[in-house]
Every structure is written in C-alpha cells, then in structure tokens.
Amino acid sequence: MLICSRDITHSWRAAAEYYREHFDPDLHDPQEWAATAKAAGMRYAVLTTKHHDGFCLWDSDLSDWTVANTPYGKDLVGPWVEAFRAAGLKIGFYHSLIDWHHPDFPIDVHHPRRDEADAPEQNASRDMGRYREYLHGQVRELLTRYGTIDYLFYDFSYPDHVYRQMPGKGRDDWDSDRLEAMTRELQPGILINDRLDQPTADLVTPEQYQPSAPMTRNGVPARWEACQTLNGSWGYDRDNHDDKAPGTLIRILVDGVAKDGNLLLNVGPTARGTIDPRAKESLAAIGEWMRLHDRAVIGAGPASHTPPPDARYTQRGNRLYLHLFAWPLQHVHLPGLAGKIHYAQLLHDASEVLFTEANPDQTAQNTTPGGQPEGTVTLTLPIQQPDVALPVVELSLTE
C-alpha cells in the first residue's frame, strides 16, 4: 500500500481510489529496467503483478481495479515480460493471495479495516468461496497470457494469526492444493515458493534476514532465496535514506551463495516508472563487482572446507573462492588446505597470491610466521586492500 503526504480521513477504499486516479508511470521503460538488471548480474527477475491492496498491473477480465482504468491505461505486465525475456532473464511473478479491495475478502489481522468497531460483523456478508474463485481466475490469466513463467512467488499464508476473533488464512482458505495443481498444469516447469502453506514448495523464502546456515525443510536441505531490500522498504520511499552500502549487498549475496541460496533483491520504482538514482547506483556497483567476480557466484555453491574468520567460501568445480569480508593484515590462514592448492590469485586482476604451508616445527619469530596447525596454508596478501567492494582470492585446487 502506498503512503501519501496528503491527510486522507475517508475510508481505505476511498484512499485507494484516490491513488488510482493519479497512477501514471509515464516514464516506464521496461527495456531500460531489463538492461539495468542484466548489467547488475541478475539471472532472473520477479514482477509484482498484484500486492495486498488488490490492484492489478494487467487488464484483468475479472476486475476493473486494474491499470487499464488509470491515466496510464495500459498493461504493464506484458511489456515487462517481453523486455526481460529478450534480455535473457528468467521470468517470475509475485502475486498476493491477499486482497483488501475485494468485497468478499474477509477482514483479518492484516486488513486495514481490522480495527473498525464492526469489523467482525462485516465478515458475515463476505464469501471466501467467491474470493477464492476470483484468486484462482486471476492466476490463470497470468499463467496463460504471457508465455513461459519460470517462478511464481505467492504471498502469503498466516493461519495462526487470530485478531478479535477474526482468523488468519492458510491453505484451506486459498484451496492451495487446487491452486498449486493448476499452477503446475499451466506452467509445468515452474517453481513455486513456500507461502501457499503447502509441504510441496520448491523453495524457502526467508525475508529481511540472513540464515545462519543452509536452509532446510523437515530436516532436508532446501532450495532457498533471501528476500532483501535496498533500504528496508518494499516500495519506493522518497524520504528513506537507509540504503545498504553496495559492499553490504554484495556480502549478502555471497553469504547466501556460500549457504547454497540465492538473493531476491527488491527494487521499488518511482511513481513515474523509473528506477531512482540511488537504486541505480547500488545496482551499478553490484554489476561492476559481478563483472570481475561472477564466476565466484554464478554456478558456484557452498564448499566443504571451513573458511577463516570474517570470510566465506564458495566453490565451483576445482576452484575455491575465498571472499574476504574483512581485509587481513598481510596474512590469512586457511586450515586444512595443505597439499590441495595448485595456484592462488586475486580474482579481480588475476595477480598471483603467494602461499606457504605450515611447518609444525616452525616457531613464530621475528619476521617468520608460525605456530599454525598442521595442514594450514598461509596466504601473503598486499597491505592495501584492492579497490573492489569485496576482494576474492581464487584458489585452484589440485583435487
């Protein structure tokens, strides 16, 4: 839901209508968005087709609460899909299971009308069955109009959230069995996230935090992606300047890959349909780092070796990548790698990094390091940190 500087004292529906009357992303250029995403190193993208306010970015046959009935007046989904597909990115849709605008969607803990005195009584005239058919019908539209869709991010289920005797919603409310079956029937190769309250999800989606270890479902390793924002906001927020530094965003990406996950990084466009300058700067910085280091991320995953403090390992075949979250004082010690490294280099410029293997009989003295456990490899690094957001040492393994 958008926030307006104007004091709106009438109902939520009237406020939403007010925004509809002014919705005109006249500068939207999906080709520019796709080029920006591609340059940042992205491999797939996810578009919000409908959020919790129920407003549709396509011309749905099932509602007039759509982009077609705004000053902009045109489908936004189709051109976006075409542009991103042409750029070689996989296509994903975010679609809210929630719909505060629909008259049959029951009021609950997340609904903007939850604190109205007669909110529980209002639910007596709301029919979840009718809303459920509307939900399924709109998903069918999205999955049959735009070609191959690779990913559907449903959002979200909350069956245990009860407020003023108004229950939350989960798989029975959405009829998730039928909704999932339809999704997979219409798009056989699609991935579905874990927010349908189903045990058959293809991936787990931790939001606004980094897992401390690889994610699991019922004790089994799971595919996952961290859902993160540039500045804590899921939409464009003019007055929010809490932007994460590009180095932080890159560390989030690397931390996820090191734990066998992906990163879904949210970018909220302005109301005129552009990516704001601060977001562009962050994405460009990520892209520059990816230009030099993408092989340490794309196609890479977790390593079986334990990294030193303030570092992460990723691995791709016989290449082990040491991501140095903190630049060490000339030496960094890598346990368990003696006899396993053929060559070492800084990845950004391919300059050689010299290394030695620990001698358990060597005592540290004067200018000679020592005292490391047997099996340790010691890298000798430049005093000055390279001018990259996150330095990476590429280790060619003998195995």
C-alpha positions in Angstrom: 0.0 0.0 0.0 1.4 3.4 -0.9 1.8 6.2 1.6 0.7 9.7 0.7 1.7 13.0 2.2 -2.0 14.2 2.0 -4.2 13.7 5.1 -6.8 11.3 3.9 -9.6 10.9 6.6 -12.1 8.9 4.5 -12.2 5.1 4.1 -9.4 2.9 3.0 -11.2 2.1 -0.3 -11.7 5.8 -1.0 -8.0 6.4 -0.3 -7.0 3.6 -2.7 -9.3 5.1 -5.3 -7.6 8.4 -4.9 -4.2 6.8 -5.8 -5.8 5.0 -8.8 -6.8 8.4 -10.2 -3.2 9.6 -10.2 -1.4 6.4 -11.3 0.5 7.3 -14.4 4.0 5.7 -14.7 4.6 7.6 -18.0 8.4 7.3 -18.0 8.3 3.5 -17.6 10.8 1.9 -19.9 10.9 -1.9 -19.4 13.9 -2.3 -21.8 15.9 0.1 -19.5 14.8 -1.9 -16.4 15.9 -5.2 -18.1 19.2 -3.7 -19.2 19.8 -2.4 -15.6 19.0 -5.8 -14.1 21.2 -7.6 -16.7 24.1 -5.3 -16.0 23.8 -5.9 -12.3 24.4 -9.6 -12.9 20.8 -10.8 -12.3 19.7 -14.0 -13.9 16.0 -13.9 -13.1 13.5 -11.2 -12.1 10.2 -11.2 -10.3 7.5 -8.6 -11.0 4.7 -7.7 -8.5 1.5 -8.4 -10.5 -0.8 -7.6 -7.6 0.0 -6.7 -4.0 -2.2 -6.9 -0.9 -4.2 -3.8 -2.0 -5.6 -5.9 -4.9 -4.6 -3.5 -7.6 -3.7 -5.4 -10.8 -0.9 -4.4 -13.2 -2.6 -6.2 -16.1 -6.0 -5.7 -17.7 -7.8 -8.5 -15.8 -11.2 -9.7 -17.2 -12.3 -10.3 -13.6 -11.9 -6.8 -12.1 -11.9 -3.2 -13.0 -9.4 -2.5 -10.2 -6.6 -2.6 -12.7 -4.0 -0.5 -14.6 -6.4 -0.3 -17.5 -8.6 2.0 -15.5 -5.9 4.6 -14.7 -4.5 7.6 -16.5 -1.7 5.2 -17.8 -4.3 2.8 -19.1 -2.0 0.1 -20.5 -0.9 -3.4 -19.5 2.4 -3.2 -17.6 3.0 -6.9 -17.2 3.3 -7.9 -20.9 5.9 -5.3 -21.9 7.9 -6.1 -18.8 7.9 -9.9 -19.6 8.9 -9.3 -23.2 11.8 -6.9 -22.2 13.2 -9.2 -19.5 12.9 -12.3 -21.6 14.6 -10.6 -24.5 17.5 -9.7 -22.1 17.9 -13.4 -21.3 16.4 -13.3 -17.8 14.1 -15.9 -16.4 10.6 -14.6 -15.6 8.9 -14.6 -12.2 5.7 -13.2 -10.9 4.9 -12.1 -7.3 1.2 -12.4 -6.6 -0.5 -11.6 -3.4 -3.0 -14.2 -2.1 -4.4 -11.3 0.0 -6.8 -8.7 -1.5 -8.0 -5.9 0.7 -10.0 -4.3 -2.1 -12.2 -7.3 -2.9 -15.6 -7.1 -1.2 -15.5 -10.8 -0.4 -12.1 -11.0 1.2 -12.7 -11.4 5.0 -11.2 -8.8 7.3 -8.4 -10.2 9.4 -5.3 -9.2 11.3 -3.5 -7.7 8.3 -6.6 -5.9 6.8 -6.6 -2.1 7.0 -10.2 -2.2 8.4 -9.3 -4.6 11.2 -9.8 -2.0 14.0 -13.2 -0.8 12.9 -15.8 -1.5 15.6 -18.0 -3.7 13.5 -15.2 -5.5 11.6 -16.1 -9.0 12.8 -19.8 -8.4 11.9 -18.8 -7.1 8.4 -17.3 -10.6 7.7 -20.8 -12.1 7.8 -21.5 -10.8 4.3 -18.1 -11.7 2.8 -17.8 -15.0 1.0 -14.4 -16.6 0.9 -15.5 -19.1 -1.7 -16.3 -16.3 -4.1 -13.0 -14.6 -3.4 -11.1 -17.9 -3.8 -12.5 -18.4 -7.3 -11.5 -14.8 -8.2 -8.0 -15.5 -6.9 -7.7 -18.7 -9.0 -9.1 -17.0 -12.0 -6.6 -14.2 -11.9 -3.7 -16.6 -11.5 -5.0 -18.5 -14.6 -4.9 -15.2 -16.5 -1.3 -14.6 -15.6 -0.2 -18.1 -16.4 -1.9 -18.2 -19.8 -1.3 -14.8 -21.3 2.5 -14.3 -21.1 4.2 -17.4 -22.3 6.6 -19.4 -20.1 6.7 -18.3 -16.5 9.6 -19.7 -14.5 8.7 -18.8 -11.0 5.6 -17.8 -9.0 6.1 -16.1 -5.7 2.8 -16.4 -3.8 2.5 -14.1 -0.7 1.4 -15.2 2.0 -0.3 -17.5 4.5 -0.9 -16.8 8.2 -3.4 -19.4 9.5 -2.4 -18.9 13.2 -2.8 -15.2 13.3 -6.1 -14.5 15.0 -7.2 -11.0 15.8 -10.5 -10.0 17.5 -11.9 -13.5 16.8 -11.1 -13.0 13.1 -8.9 -15.9 11.9 -5.9 -15.7 9.6 -5.7 -17.5 6.3 -3.9 -20.6 5.1 -4.0 -23.5 2.7 -7.7 -24.3 3.2 -8.7 -20.7 2.5 -6.8 -20.5 -0.7 -7.5 -24.1 -1.6 -3.8 -24.4 -2.1 -3.9 -28.0 -3.3 -6.0 -26.9 -6.3 -4.2 -23.7 -6.8 -0.8 -25.4 -6.9 -2.1 -28.1 -9.2 -3.4 -25.5 -11.6 -0.2 -23.6 -11.5 1.9 -26.6 -12.3 -0.5 -27.8 -15.0 -0.5 -24.4 -16.8 3.3 -24.0 -16.4 4.9 -27.5 -16.0 8.4 -26.2 -15.4 7.5 -23.5 -12.9 9.0 -23.1 -9.4 6.6 -22.2 -6.5 7.7 -20.7 -3.2 6.7 -21.8 0.3 4.0 -19.2 1.1 0.9 -21.3 0.0 1.1 -23.1 3.3 2.0 -26.3 1.3 4.5 -29.1 2.1 5.4 -29.3 -1.6 7.0 -25.9 -2.1 10.1 -25.8 -4.4 12.0 -23.2 -2.3 12.1 -21.4 1.1 12.0 -17.6 1.3 13.5 -16.1 4.4 12.6 -12.4 4.4 14.8 -9.5 5.6 17.3 -11.7 7.4 20.2 -13.9 6.5 20.0 -17.5 7.6 22.9 -18.7 9.9 23.2 -21.9 7.9 21.8 -23.6 4.8 18.0 -23.7 4.9 16.2 -27.0 5.4 12.6 -28.2 5.3 11.7 -31.0 7.7 15.4 -31.7 8.2 16.1 -32.0 4.5 18.3 -29.4 2.6 16.1 -27.0 0.7 16.5 -24.6 -2.2 16.1 -21.1 -0.9 16.4 -17.4 -1.6 16.9 -14.5 0.8 14.3 -11.7 0.2 16.1 -8.5 0.9 15.5 -4.8 0.2 17.9 -2.0 -0.8 16.7 0.2 2.2 14.2 -1.7 4.3 11.2 -0.6 2.1 9.4 -2.9 -0.4 8.3 0.1 -2.4 9.7 3.5 -3.4 10.1 5.7 -0.4 11.3 9.2 -1.2 12.4 10.1 2.3 14.1 6.8 3.2 17.9 7.1 3.1 18.7 3.9 4.9 20.3 2.5 1.8 22.5 -0.6 2.4 26.0 0.1 1.1 26.9 -1.8 -2.1 29.5 -3.8 -0.2 26.8 -4.9 2.2 24.6 -6.0 -0.6 27.4 -8.0 -2.2 28.2 -9.6 1.2 24.5 -10.6 1.5 24.7 -12.2 -2.0 27.9 -14.0 -1.2 26.7 -15.2 2.2 23.7 -16.7 0.5 25.6 -18.5 -2.2 28.0 -19.8 0.5 25.0 -21.4 2.2 23.5 -22.7 -1.1 21.0 -20.0 -1.6 20.0 -17.2 -3.9 19.3 -13.5 -3.4 16.0 -11.8 -4.4 16.8 -8.1 -4.1 13.8 -5.8 -4.2 13.9 -2.6 -6.2 10.9 -0.2 -5.8 10.4 2.1 -8.8 9.2 5.6 -8.6 5.5 6.5 -9.4 6.6 7.6 -12.8 8.0 4.2 -13.5 11.7 4.9 -13.2 14.5 3.3 -11.1 15.6 6.1 -8.8 19.2 7.3 -8.9 20.3 5.8 -5.6 19.0 2.4 -6.5 20.7 2.7 -9.9 24.0 3.5 -8.2 23.7 0.4 -6.0 22.8 -1.9 -8.8 25.7 -0.5 -11.0 28.1 -1.1 -8.1 26.9 -4.7 -7.8 27.2 -5.1 -11.5 30.8 -3.8 -11.6 31.8 -6.3 -8.8 29.9 -9.1 -10.7 31.8 -8.2 -13.9 35.0 -9.1 -12.2 33.8 -11.8 -9.9 30.8 -13.5 -11.4 32.4 -16.9 -11.6 32.7 -16.9 -7.8 28.9 -16.6 -7.6 27.1 -17.8 -10.8 27.2 -21.6 -10.8 29.0 -21.7 -7.5 27.8 -23.0 -4.2 28.9 -24.0 -0.7 32.3 -25.6 -0.1 33.2 -28.4 2.2 36.1 -26.5 3.7 35.8 -24.2 6.7 36.7 -20.6 5.9 38.8 -18.4 8.3 37.0 -15.7 10.4 35.4 -12.8 8.6 35.3 -14.7 5.3 33.2 -17.0 3.2 34.0 -19.8 0.8 32.1 -20.6 -2.4 33.2 -23.3 -4.8 32.8 -24.1 -8.5 34.4 -27.3 -9.6 38.0 -27.3 -8.6 38.0 -23.5 -8.0 37.6 -22.5 -4.3 36.8 -18.8 -3.8 37.8 -17.0 -0.6 35.6 -13.9 -0.1 37.4 -11.6 2.4 34.7 -9.8 4.4 37.5 -8.1 6.4 40.8 -7.4 4.8 43.5 -9.1 6.9 46.9 -7.7 8.0 49.0 -9.2 5.2 48.4 -12.9 6.1 45.4 -15.1 6.1 45.5 -18.7 7.4 43.4 -21.4 5.7 43.1 -24.6 7.7 43.0 -28.0 6.1 44.2 -26.9 2.6 47.8 -28.0 2.7 48.7 -30.0 -0.4 45.4 -29.1 -2.1 46.2 -25.7 -3.7 47.9 -25.5 -7.1 47.7 -21.8 -7.6 46.2 -18.7 -5.9 45.3 -15.3 -7.4 43.2 -12.3 -6.6 40.2 -12.7 -8.9 39.6 -9.1 -9.9 43.0 -8.7 -11.7 44.4 -12.3 -11.7 47.5 -11.2 -9.8 49.3 -14.1 -8.1 49.0 -14.6 -4.4 51.9 -16.4 -2.8 51.3 -19.0 -0.1 53.1 -21.3 2.2 52.2 -24.5 4.0 52.5 -24.7 7.8 55.5 -26.4 9.3 54.5 -27.8 12.7 58.1 -27.5 13.8 58.3 -23.8 12.9 58.1 -21.3 15.8 56.8 -17.8 15.0 59.7 -15.4 15.5 60.9 -12.1 14.1 59.6 -11.8 10.5 58.7 -15.5 10.2 55.1 -16.5 10.9 54.5 -19.9 12.5 52.5 -21.7 15.1 49.7 -22.7 12.7 48.2 -26.2 12.9 49.4 -28.8 10.6 47.6 -28.7 7.3 47.2 -24.9 7.3 48.0 -22.8 4.2 49.0 -19.2 4.7 48.4 -16.6 2.0 50.5 -13.4 1.8 48.3 -10.5 0.7 49.1 -6.9 -0.2 49.0 -4.4 2.7 46.5 -2.2 0.8 43.0 -3.7 0.1 42.3 -3.9 -3.6 39.9 -1.2 -4.8 36.9 -3.6 -5.1 33.8 -3.8 -2.9 34.7 -7.4 -1.8 38.1 -8.9 -2.5 38.1 -12.5 -3.6 41.0 -14.9 -3.8 40.6 -17.7 -6.4 42.3 -20.9 -5.3 42.9 -23.6 -8.0 42.7 -26.9 -6.2 44.7 -30.0 -7.1 41.7 -32.3 -6.4 
